Amino acid sequence: DGSPQGQGVICLRSTDDLLRPTALSVGIMPEKISSVWHWERDSGLLPASVYLRHCLLAVEKSGPRAMESFLQDTLLVDRVTTLEVYLKAHPEVYDA
């Protein structure tokens, strides 16, 4: 109907070269980690519980449709497991 729908969030594409100087300077990316992206499916990389909890709290403020999308459309590094499935197996994330 053309009426305003509210605010949204957009994620922007980036690269390790652009992120690395900032991430190193504020201490969120140790030098021994060479990349934020490009992890192999079988790397075993899992979400950081504290960060994931912050993401969940932020998405929660966006409403139930945003939360549903976040949980069902976000995949772990294995590109199979949804965040929803991961959280059912790891409810301790909510206490992080």
DSSP file with accessible surface (Angstrom, degrees, kcal/mol):
  #  RESIDUE AA STRUCTURE BP1 BP2  ACC     N-H-->O    O-->H-N    N-H-->O    O-->H-N    TCO  KAPPA ALPHA  PHI   PSI    X-CA   Y-CA   Z-CA
    1    1 A D              0   0  177      0, 0.0     0, 0.0     0, 0.0     0, 0.0   0.000 360.0 360.0 360.0  -3.6    0.0    0.0    0.0
    2    2 A G        +     0   0   81      1,-0.3     3,-0.1     3,-0.0     0, 0.0   0.413 360.0 136.4  87.4  -3.6    3.1    2.3    0.0
    3    3 A S        -     0   0   53      1,-0.1    -1,-0.3     2,-0.0     0, 0.0  -0.455  67.6 -86.9 -77.0 151.8    3.0    3.1    3.7
    4    4 A P        -     0   0  126      0, 0.0    -1,-0.1     0, 0.0     3,-0.1  -0.285  33.7-160.7 -58.0 140.8    6.3    3.1    5.6
    5    5 A Q        -     0   0  166      1,-0.4     2,-0.2    -3,-0.1    -2,-0.0   0.394  39.7-109.7-104.8  -1.7    7.2   -0.3    7.0
    6    6 A G        -     0   0   68      2,-0.0    -1,-0.4     0, 0.0     2,-0.2  -0.681  52.3 -34.5 108.8-161.9    9.7    0.7    9.7
    7    7 A Q        -     0   0  203     -2,-0.2     2,-0.3    -3,-0.1     0, 0.0  -0.627  51.9-169.3-101.6 159.2   13.4    0.3    9.9
    8    8 A G        -     0   0   73     -2,-0.2     2,-0.4     2,-0.0    -2,-0.0  -0.829  18.4-122.2-137.8 176.6   15.6   -2.6    8.7
    9    9 A V        -     0   0  127     -2,-0.3     2,-0.4     2,-0.0    -2,-0.0  -0.966  20.6-165.6-123.3 139.9   19.1   -3.9    9.0
   10   10 A I        -     0   0  139     -2,-0.4     2,-0.4     2,-0.0    -2,-0.0  -0.982   9.8-147.2-127.8 137.6   21.4   -4.5    6.1
   11   11 A C        -     0   0  119     -2,-0.4     2,-0.4     0, 0.0    -2,-0.0  -0.872  17.4-146.8-100.8 137.9   24.6   -6.5    6.1
   12   12 A L        -     0   0  145     -2,-0.4     2,-0.1     1,-0.0    -2,-0.0  -0.835  16.9-112.8-107.8 145.0   27.4   -5.3    3.8
   13   13 A R        +     0   0  244     -2,-0.4     2,-0.3     1,-0.0    -1,-0.0  -0.429  45.6 164.3 -69.1 143.6   29.9   -7.4    2.0
   14   14 A S        -     0   0   46     -2,-0.1     2,-0.3     4,-0.0     3,-0.0  -0.825  26.4-127.2-146.0-175.0   33.5   -6.9    3.2
   15   15 A T     >  -     0   0   62     -2,-0.3     4,-2.3     1,-0.1     3,-0.3  -0.925  28.2-111.5-136.2 163.2   36.9   -8.5    3.0
   16   16 A D  H  > S+     0   0   25     -2,-0.3     4,-3.3     1,-0.2    -1,-0.1   0.890 117.2  58.9 -60.8 -38.4   39.5   -9.6    5.5
   17   17 A D  H  4 S+     0   0  142      1,-0.2    -1,-0.2     2,-0.2    -3,-0.0   0.865 110.9  40.9 -61.4 -35.9   41.8   -6.9    4.2
   18   18 A L  H  4 S+     0   0  123     -3,-0.3     4,-0.5     2,-0.1    -1,-0.2   0.871 122.5  39.5 -79.0 -36.9   39.2   -4.2    5.1
   19   19 A L  H  X S+     0   0   52     -4,-2.3     4,-2.7     1,-0.1     3,-0.4   0.886  99.8  73.0 -79.7 -40.2   38.2   -5.7    8.5
   20   20 A R  H  X S+     0   0   57     -4,-3.3     4,-2.9     1,-0.2     5,-0.3   0.855  92.9  51.0 -52.3 -49.0   41.6   -6.9    9.8
   21   21 A P  H  > S+     0   0   79      0, 0.0     4,-2.0     0, 0.0    -1,-0.2   0.935 117.0  40.9 -59.0 -41.9   43.2   -3.6   10.7
   22   22 A T  H  > S+     0   0   87     -4,-0.5     4,-1.8    -3,-0.4     6,-0.2   0.938 115.7  49.8 -69.2 -46.4   40.1   -2.5   12.8
   23   23 A A  H  <>S+     0   0    2     -4,-2.7     5,-2.0     1,-0.2     6,-1.1   0.892 113.4  46.3 -62.5 -39.7   39.5   -5.9   14.3
   24   24 A L  H ><5S+     0   0   60     -4,-2.9     3,-1.0    -5,-0.3    -1,-0.2   0.919 109.7  54.2 -67.8 -41.4   43.2   -6.2   15.4
   25   25 A S  H 3<5S+     0   0   94     -4,-2.0    -2,-0.2    -5,-0.3    -1,-0.2   0.809 113.3  41.0 -67.3 -29.5   43.3   -2.7   16.8
   26   26 A V  T 3<5S-     0   0   94     -4,-1.8    -1,-0.3    -5,-0.1    -2,-0.2   0.376 113.7-116.0 -99.5   3.6   40.3   -3.2   19.1
   27   27 A G  T < 5S+     0   0   64     -3,-1.0    -3,-0.2    -4,-0.4    -4,-0.1   0.704  81.2 117.0  78.7  20.8   41.4   -6.7   20.1
   28   28 A I  S   <S+     0   0  126     -5,-2.0    -4,-0.2     1,-0.2    -5,-0.1   0.537  72.8  48.3 -98.3  -4.1   38.5   -8.8   18.6
   29   29 A M  S    S-     0   0   13     -6,-1.1    -1,-0.2    -9,-0.1    -2,-0.2  -0.891  79.9-140.6-137.5 104.2   40.6  -10.7   16.1
   30   30 A P    >   -     0   0   64      0, 0.0     3,-1.7     0, 0.0    -6,-0.1  -0.283  23.4-118.7 -60.3 148.8   43.8  -12.4   17.3
   31   31 A E  T 3  S+     0   0  159      1,-0.3    -7,-0.0    -7,-0.1   -11,-0.0   0.806 110.8  66.0 -59.0 -29.7   46.7  -12.2   14.8
   32   32 A K  T 3  S+     0   0  189      2,-0.1     2,-0.7     1,-0.0    -1,-0.3   0.686  84.1  82.7 -70.4 -15.6   46.9  -16.0   14.6
   33   33 A I    <   -     0   0   59     -3,-1.7     3,-0.1     1,-0.1    -1,-0.0  -0.813  61.7-172.3 -89.9 116.3   43.4  -16.0   12.9
   34   34 A S        +     0   0  103     -2,-0.7     2,-0.3     1,-0.2    -1,-0.1   0.668  61.6  21.5 -85.3 -17.7   44.0  -15.3    9.3
   35   35 A S        -     0   0   18      1,-0.1    -1,-0.2   -15,-0.0     3,-0.0  -0.998  41.9-160.4-153.9 144.0   40.5  -14.9    8.1
   36   36 A V  S    S+     0   0   59     -2,-0.3     3,-0.2    -3,-0.1     2,-0.1   0.768  91.5  38.1 -86.5 -33.3   37.0  -14.2    9.3
   37   37 A W  S    S+     0   0  101      1,-0.2   -22,-0.0     0, 0.0     0, 0.0  -0.438  90.6  55.6-106.7 178.5   35.5  -15.7    6.1
   38   38 A H        +     0   0  160      1,-0.2     2,-0.3    -2,-0.1    -1,-0.2   0.773  61.7 161.0  70.3  31.0   36.4  -18.8    4.0
   39   39 A W        -     0   0   88     -3,-0.2    -1,-0.2     1,-0.1     2,-0.1  -0.605  43.5-110.3 -78.5 143.4   36.3  -21.4    6.7
   40   40 A E    >   -     0   0  135     -2,-0.3     3,-2.0     1,-0.1     5,-0.3  -0.393  23.2-116.1 -71.1 150.7   35.9  -25.0    5.5
   41   41 A R  T 3  S+     0   0  147      1,-0.3     3,-0.5     2,-0.1    -1,-0.1   0.820 116.5  46.7 -56.1 -32.8   32.6  -26.7    6.1
   42   42 A D  T 3  S+     0   0  142      1,-0.2    -1,-0.3     2,-0.1    36,-0.1   0.199  79.0 106.9 -98.2  18.9   34.4  -29.3    8.3
   43   43 A S  S <  S-     0   0   49     -3,-2.0    -1,-0.2     1,-0.1    -2,-0.1   0.725  79.6-132.8 -69.6 -22.6   36.4  -26.7   10.3
   44   44 A G        +     0   0   57     -3,-0.5    -1,-0.1     1,-0.3    -2,-0.1   0.519  45.7 162.7  81.3   4.4   34.3  -27.2   13.4
   45   45 A L        -     0   0   76     -5,-0.3    32,-0.5     1,-0.0    -1,-0.3  -0.347  15.1-172.6 -60.5 131.8   34.0  -23.5   13.8
   46   46 A L        -     0   0   99     -3,-0.1     3,-0.0    30,-0.1    -1,-0.0  -0.893  30.3 -88.2-124.5 157.7   31.1  -22.6   16.2
   47   47 A P        -     0   0   37      0, 0.0     2,-0.5     0, 0.0     3,-0.1  -0.324  42.7-109.7 -63.6 145.1   29.5  -19.3   17.1
   48   48 A A     >  -     0   0   65      1,-0.2     4,-3.0     2,-0.0     5,-0.3  -0.669  28.3-140.0 -73.0 121.7   30.9  -17.4   20.1
   49   49 A S  H  > S+     0   0   43     -2,-0.5     4,-2.5     1,-0.2     5,-0.2   0.883  97.0  48.4 -56.1 -45.4   28.2  -17.8   22.7
   50   50 A V  H  > S+     0   0   86      2,-0.2     4,-1.9     1,-0.2    -1,-0.2   0.938 115.3  44.7 -64.0 -44.7   28.5  -14.2   24.1
   51   51 A Y  H  > S+     0   0  164      2,-0.2     4,-2.3     1,-0.2    -2,-0.2   0.930 112.5  51.4 -64.9 -44.2   28.4  -12.6   20.6
   52   52 A L  H  X S+     0   0    8     -4,-3.0     4,-2.7     1,-0.2    -1,-0.2   0.909 107.7  53.1 -61.0 -40.1   25.5  -14.9   19.5
   53   53 A R  H  X S+     0   0   81     -4,-2.5     4,-2.4    -5,-0.3    -1,-0.2   0.924 108.1  50.5 -61.7 -41.5   23.5  -13.9   22.6
   54   54 A H  H  X S+     0   0  110     -4,-1.9     4,-2.1     1,-0.2    -1,-0.2   0.910 110.3  50.2 -62.1 -40.4   24.0  -10.2   21.8
   55   55 A C  H  X S+     0   0   28     -4,-2.3     4,-2.8     2,-0.2     5,-0.2   0.918 109.8  50.5 -63.0 -43.8   22.8  -10.9   18.2
   56   56 A L  H  X S+     0   0    7     -4,-2.7     4,-2.4     1,-0.2    -2,-0.2   0.915 110.1  49.4 -61.3 -42.9   19.7  -12.7   19.5
   57   57 A L  H  X S+     0   0   65     -4,-2.4     4,-1.1     2,-0.2    -1,-0.2   0.896 112.8  48.0 -64.8 -38.0   18.9   -9.9   21.9
   58   58 A A  H  < S+     0   0   57     -4,-2.1     3,-0.4    -5,-0.2     4,-0.4   0.933 113.0  46.5 -68.0 -44.5   19.2   -7.4   19.0
   59   59 A V  H >< S+     0   0   26     -4,-2.8     3,-1.9     1,-0.2     4,-0.4   0.882 103.5  64.0 -66.5 -35.5   17.1   -9.4   16.6
   60   60 A E  H >< S+     0   0  124     -4,-2.4     3,-1.5     1,-0.3    -1,-0.2   0.871  96.6  57.7 -55.4 -36.2   14.5   -9.9   19.3
   61   61 A K  T 3< S+     0   0  187     -4,-1.1    -1,-0.3    -3,-0.4    -2,-0.2   0.683  97.5  63.3 -68.7 -17.2   13.9   -6.1   19.3
   62   62 A S  T <  S-     0   0   74     -3,-1.9     4,-0.3    -4,-0.4    -1,-0.3   0.500 113.6-107.6 -86.6  -7.4   13.1   -6.4   15.6
   63   63 A G    <>  -     0   0   23     -3,-1.5     4,-2.1    -4,-0.4    -1,-0.3  -0.233  37.0 -61.5 106.1 170.1   10.0   -8.6   16.1
   64   64 A P  H  > S+     0   0  112      0, 0.0     4,-2.6     0, 0.0     5,-0.2   0.828 126.4  54.2 -65.1 -34.8    9.0  -12.2   15.6
   65   65 A R  H  > S+     0   0  217      2,-0.2     4,-2.2     1,-0.2     5,-0.2   0.913 109.9  47.8 -67.5 -39.2    9.3  -12.3   11.9
   66   66 A A  H  > S+     0   0   37     -4,-0.3     4,-2.8     2,-0.2    -1,-0.2   0.921 113.0  48.9 -65.2 -42.4   12.9  -11.1   12.1
   67   67 A M  H  X S+     0   0   38     -4,-2.1     4,-2.7    -8,-0.2     5,-0.3   0.925 110.1  50.8 -63.8 -44.5   13.7  -13.6   14.8
   68   68 A E  H  X S+     0   0  106     -4,-2.6     4,-2.4     1,-0.2     5,-0.3   0.933 113.0  46.1 -58.9 -45.5   12.1  -16.5   12.8
   69   69 A S  H  X S+     0   0   57     -4,-2.2     4,-2.7     2,-0.2     5,-0.3   0.930 112.2  51.0 -63.4 -44.6   14.2  -15.5    9.7
   70   70 A F  H  X S+     0   0   46     -4,-2.8     4,-1.0     1,-0.2    13,-0.3   0.932 115.6  41.4 -59.5 -45.8   17.4  -15.2   11.8
   71   71 A L  H  < S+     0   0   25     -4,-2.7    13,-2.4     1,-0.2    12,-0.4   0.867 123.9  35.6 -71.7 -37.1   16.9  -18.6   13.4
   72   72 A Q  H  < S+     0   0   81     -4,-2.4    -2,-0.2    -5,-0.3    -1,-0.2   0.710 122.2  41.3 -93.4 -20.7   15.8  -20.5   10.3
   73   73 A D  H  < S+     0   0  114     -4,-2.7     2,-0.5    -5,-0.3    -3,-0.2   0.492  92.1  90.0-107.7  -6.0   17.8  -18.8    7.6
   74   74 A T     <  -     0   0   49     -4,-1.0     9,-2.1    -5,-0.3     2,-0.3  -0.827  60.7-163.2 -94.4 126.1   21.2  -18.5    9.3
   75   75 A L  B     -A   82   0A  87     -2,-0.5     7,-0.2     7,-0.2    -2,-0.0  -0.832  15.4-123.4-109.4 146.9   23.5  -21.5    8.8
   76   76 A L    >   -     0   0   23      5,-2.7     3,-2.8    -2,-0.3     4,-0.1  -0.190  48.8 -83.0 -73.0 177.5   26.6  -22.5   10.7
   77   77 A V  T 3  S+     0   0   31    -32,-0.5   -34,-0.1     1,-0.3    -1,-0.1   0.773 128.1  67.8 -58.9 -23.5   29.9  -23.0    8.9
   78   78 A D  T 3  S-     0   0   51    -33,-0.2    -1,-0.3     1,-0.1   -37,-0.1   0.620 101.1-135.8 -72.3  -8.9   28.8  -26.5    7.9
   79   79 A R  S <  S+     0   0  105     -3,-2.8    -2,-0.1     2,-0.2    -1,-0.1   0.683  89.9  69.1  63.0  20.0   26.2  -24.8    5.7
   80   80 A V  S    S+     0   0  107      1,-0.2     2,-0.4    -4,-0.1    -1,-0.1   0.605  74.5  79.4-127.9 -47.8   23.6  -27.3    6.9
   81   81 A T        -     0   0   37      4,-0.1    -5,-2.7     1,-0.0    -2,-0.2  -0.557  69.8-143.3 -76.9 122.8   22.8  -26.6   10.5
   82   82 A T  B  >  -A   75   0A  29     -2,-0.4     4,-2.4    -7,-0.2    -7,-0.2  -0.430  22.9-115.3 -78.7 160.3   20.4  -23.8   11.1
   83   83 A L  H  > S+     0   0    4     -9,-2.1     4,-2.8   -12,-0.4     5,-0.2   0.879 117.0  59.0 -61.4 -34.9   20.9  -21.5   14.1
   84   84 A E  H  > S+     0   0   58    -13,-2.4     4,-1.8   -10,-0.3    -1,-0.2   0.936 107.4  44.5 -60.0 -46.8   17.6  -22.7   15.4
   85   85 A V  H  > S+     0   0   82    -14,-0.3     4,-1.6     2,-0.2    -1,-0.2   0.924 113.2  51.7 -64.6 -43.1   18.8  -26.3   15.5
   86   86 A Y  H  X S+     0   0   16     -4,-2.4     4,-1.3     1,-0.2    -2,-0.2   0.928 109.4  49.4 -60.3 -45.2   22.1  -25.2   17.1
   87   87 A L  H  < S+     0   0    6     -4,-2.8    -1,-0.2     1,-0.2    -2,-0.2   0.840 106.0  56.1 -67.6 -31.7   20.4  -23.3   19.8
   88   88 A K  H  < S+     0   0  155     -4,-1.8    -1,-0.2     1,-0.2    -2,-0.2   0.877 113.3  42.1 -64.8 -34.6   18.1  -26.2   20.7
   89   89 A A  H  < S+     0   0   68     -4,-1.6    -2,-0.2     1,-0.2    -1,-0.2   0.679 124.9  36.9 -82.9 -18.7   21.2  -28.3   21.2
   90   90 A H    ><  +     0   0   62     -4,-1.3     3,-1.9    -5,-0.2     4,-0.2  -0.477  61.1 157.7-133.7  65.0   23.0  -25.5   23.1
   91   91 A P  G >   +     0   0   76      0, 0.0     3,-1.6     0, 0.0     4,-0.3   0.710  64.0  82.1 -65.6 -15.1   20.5  -23.6   25.2
   92   92 A E  G >  S+     0   0   96      1,-0.3     3,-1.6     2,-0.2     4,-0.4   0.705  72.2  78.3 -63.0 -17.0   23.3  -22.4   27.4
   93   93 A V  G X  S+     0   0    0     -3,-1.9     3,-1.6     1,-0.3    -1,-0.3   0.888  85.2  61.0 -57.7 -37.0   24.0  -19.7   24.8
   94   94 A Y  G <  S+     0   0  114     -3,-1.6    -1,-0.3     1,-0.3    -2,-0.2   0.699 105.2  48.2 -64.9 -18.5   21.0  -17.8   26.3
   95   95 A D  G <         0   0  141     -3,-1.6    -1,-0.3    -4,-0.3    -2,-0.2   0.407 360.0 360.0 -99.5  -0.2   22.9  -17.6   29.6
   96   96 A A    <         0   0   47     -3,-1.6    -3,-0.0    -4,-0.4     0, 0.0  -0.192 360.0 360.0 -65.9 360.0   26.2  -16.4   28.1
